[in-house]
Amino acid sequence: MDGGMPASPAPAWSTALGDAIRGGDADGAMRAGLAAVEAKVAPVEIARPAALAYGESVDTAKREPLRGLLALSAAVRLSRTLGTRLKALPVLRALTLAAGDAKVRPSERRRPRRVSGEISHLTRSFEYAVRTGAFEDAVSIFSGLLVEGKERVMAGDILFRVAAEDGVGGGHKLVYAVKAWQLASALGWRGGDVVMGPVVARVATGIQDDSAYRTIMGAWGREKVDVAAVGGNAGPAEGPDREAIVAALRASTPEESAKAVVLALKRGVAPDALASLVVREGAFRVASAAKYDPGAIGSLVFSDAARWVLRFSKTESRVLPVLQSCLLLRAQPAARGALRERPQANVEAALRDLAACVEASKDLDAAELAQSILAKGAPAVPVVETLVRELCKDGPGGNLGPNLVLADAAVEAATAYAPPVREALVALARGLAQSPRDRSGWPAVEAALGPAITSS
């Protein structure tokens, strides 16, 4: 047959969802999402039209946070861990954030523009465009690099390396780059250039704060460390090395911190062991905070992103984001003391108590309950489902956006690595309990889904 079968028309809910995202209609986005859930559409397929509509219409010129992109990425990833009855919930809540971000006029919406050429020339041109702030060129060149798998990985390596060099905004460029990449990958790279476009534009604003990067490179040079050799380290972060790294994360100056961490790597500590320890220390700080601490949460999220880059990349520079995470965490308040264990009759009762403590804003109780449940060997998934359900009660007027990203990092740390960093779930419990409440939209979601989200 000539030309093949014609493409099937998009379902009504998909068209309505895309229109709502582009038009800034949060209620319309939620209605379309609920219609998709009723039609038993998989969460990732609900996220697809939302992500594509967001990518072509979000206003990047205003330099406002890309809350919708971060939320969609986190939500899709969280859905992988949840049981069938909860899978769609994070994606539904993320739709309101995607609709809420500022959008350009219809005439200004981005259209895919791809630059083709020889791979080494494209990669050099892309890096130059990112470093000089030529964001339109960077987006077009990056689109050309996404065509094939090998070129795509090379593009990712460059994007993550340059993003990590810039510590502006607590390292938000690297977090944006990783979350957009994870979302595009979850969508199978169909329309990947559209999904990635806003983030490439955000990263390609020139290097604004390279102080941490220069501190790290200075320590590398003074200690004469072979970056390539460090990548092959296999030693654990235990005993004196562990003590030295923890001390480095609390050092009085960035220079002291960088030197101590570089020396630990020089002694043979594996980069992944260092990354795990940094994530654990970051989780301790969030879990012990007396109030909601965006800086500490941002450091934990950055540390998770840096560890992901370490696994993704094969380049010599893949360890640099982990070192950046050490300096970022060093700038945050140290952990305030150990949490006590609370005796519980059984896990089911403890989980109900945990949900009640989060709802009642009893943050210390919530953290200690979460820790006690996990310390007794309970599986992580029931704790994750309890906390994600509590998280998704919130609307965009609370901390829904940052808490979705925190939850993504916490679940990743607690379930995707060995050994697991379960303390991250304790941090999530406390952060949720410390958050302001916005229950707008929750009654409609609960009424529409009924038992599917009230039982686990």
Secondary structure, 3 states (H helix, E strand, C coil): CCCCCCCCCCCHHHHHHHHHHHHCCHHHHHHHHHHHHHCCCCHHHHHHHHHHHHHHHECCCCCCCCHHHHHHHHHHHHHCCCCCCCCCHHHHHHHHHHHHCCECCHHHCCCCCCCCCCHHHHHHHHHHHHHHCCHHHHHHHHHHHCCCHHHHHHHHHHHHHHHHHCCHHHHHHHHHHHHHHHHHHHCCCCCHHHHHHHHHHHHCCCCCCCHHHHHHHHHHHHHCCCHHHHCCCCECCCHHHHHHHHHHCCCCCHHHHHHHHHHHHHCCECHHHHHHHHHHHHHHHHHHCCCCCHHHHHHHHHHHHHHHHHHHCCCHHHHHHHHHHHHHHHCCCCCCCCCCCCCCCCHHHHHHHHHHHHHCCCHHHHHHHHHHHHHCCCCHHHHHHHHHHHHCCCCCCCCHHHHHHHHHHHHHHHHCCCCCCCHHHHHHHHHHHHCCCCCCCHHHHHHHHCHHHHCC
